[in-house]
């Protein structure tokens, strides 16, 4: 259960980052469209070019963060595995023959 919760949090963070990148790209694409109409003026044409470059920068920064997060998650997974070894201890239940003691007690 703990593992699922940790993974869910990582997925939510990745989704939020993707949405932010889409939002920035959407804003950049939205601004050029309206400005392209009045681009008739030579002074307006220089404005559109600078706006496109900014969007690509944010997405690149968001990509690095996700990679470091997955690395830490694998490390916690190994510890839980050792816990599976103690499970065999439950085998002691079947080893103890409680039913066998019942028949002898019923005979007398």
C-alpha positions, -999 to 999 in steps of 0.1 A, spaced: 0 0 0 28 24 9 45 17 -25 13 26 -44 9 59 -25 45 69 -33 41 61 -70 8 80 -72 24 111 -58 52 109 -84 26 105 -112 6 135 -100 37 157 -100 47 146 -136 11 154 -148 12 189 -132 46 196 -149 32 185 -183 2 208 -178 24 237 -170 45 231 -201 13 229 -223 0 261 -206 32 280 -214 32 267 -249 -5 275 -254 1 311 -242 31 315 -265 10 302 -295 -20 324 -285 0 356 -284 16 353 -319 -19 347 -335 -34 381 -325 -1 400 -329 3 384 -364 -28 404 -375 -14 438 -366 21 425 -377 14 448 -408 36 473 -389 73 466 -391 77 474 -354 52 446 -345 70 419 -365 100 419 -341 78 412 -311 64 377 -323 99 361 -327 110 367 -291 78 352 -276 83 316 -292 118 311 -277 106 315 -240 81 285 -241 108 259 -251 130 269 -221 104 260 -193 97 224 -207 135 216 -207 138 226 -170 108 204 -161 122 173 -178 153 170 -155 133 171 -122 113 139 -131 144 118 -138 159 123 -102 126 115 -85 124 79 -100 159 71 -88 150 75 -51 119 54 -54 138 22 -65 160 24 -33 130 22 -9 116 -8 -28 146 -31 -18 140 -28 20 104 -42 17 117 -74 0 136 -86 31 103 -84 50 90 -112 27 116 -136 43 100 -134 77 66 -145 61 78 -182 62 76 -179 100 38 -183 95 46 -218 83 50 -227 120 11 -226 122 7 -256 99 37 -273 115 19 -273 149 -7 -303 148 -36 -289 169 -62 -313 151 -40 -344 161 -46 -336 198 -84 -336 192 -88 -373 182 -69 -386 213 -89 -364 237 -122 -377 221 -112 -414 225 -111 -413 263 
